[in-house]
Amino acid sequence: MPKKGHVPERTCIVCKRKMPKKDLLRFCIKENKIVLDKLQKEGGRGAYFCWDCLPKIKNLKVKRKLFQSLRIKSNEVEIDYEEQ
């Protein structure tokens, strides 16, 4: 059980700022697609983006960081975040 007053922190993979988990967006792999995990409850490895860095996701360097943080090769999956 979490300690009273404990706030989990995560790091944005783009700007490296540490923020409370609830203020970040989590991406994970589901059925060979990178999807936005709205509830932050999906199993497996996740990668976090702050709201300021989300528009940069189409940048090639940011995509590489995303693939590296999820420990996947870029040709294995596709990014599917706009539908959600």
C-alpha angles and dihedrals in degrees: 000000000000120000116258109266094015113140116193112231128205133183126239107237092218107044097018093227116151113228138160111284093241091060094057134074117236125213123193140166119265124167093345093308131104104235136181109255101213097182094038089227103109116119125246135040118337137192124210130218128186118226091252093057098043095090088057092064092100090059111105094228091052091049089053090052090050093051091046094050091049089046096233137124116251094237094055099069144020129226113249107175105118096070093060 
